Amino acid sequence: MATAEQCRQALNQIAAKLSADPEAAGRVNLDRSLACRVRDLDVAFHGQLRGGRIDDLTEGDDPKAQIRLEVGSDDLLALVAGQLHFASAWASGRVSVKASFGDLLKLRKLL
């Protein structure tokens, strides 16, 4: 099982990858609050998905987040490392996403 700090680093890596991709903002025009709960560690992180990047990523839950993810710690690290494909993880229930249908379609372009 991964640690909370490793999960924080993984989410920061995702944020850095999105920020470093100049085409991300053009592919996805979202300004939504985002929360990620790591199931097995019972820890959560939240931030703002804006212009193809994640801003203000901090520890703690945001129960009003417009996009909510739930994932196990090892699966989160595997997703970030490219060892686990998001679509297959979502289809198998290893990752749960709660968002509007339109947001899901836009998020698909990021992942």
HELIX and SHEET records of a PDB file:
HELIX    1   1 ALA A    4  ALA A   20  1                                  17    
HELIX    2   2 ALA A   24  ARG A   27  1                                   4    
HELIX    3   3 ARG A   39  LEU A   41  5                                   3    
HELIX    4   4 SER A   73  ALA A   81  1                                   9    
HELIX    5   5 PHE A   86  ALA A   91  1                                   6    
HELIX    6   6 PHE A  101  LEU A  110  1                                  10    
SHEET    1   A 5 ARG A  53  GLU A  59  0                                        
SHEET    2   A 5 VAL A  43  ARG A  50 -1                                        
SHEET    3   A 5 ASP A  31  VAL A  38 -1                                        
SHEET    4   A 5 ILE A  67  VAL A  71  1                                        
SHEET    5   A 5 VAL A  95  LYS A  98 -1                                        
END                                                                             
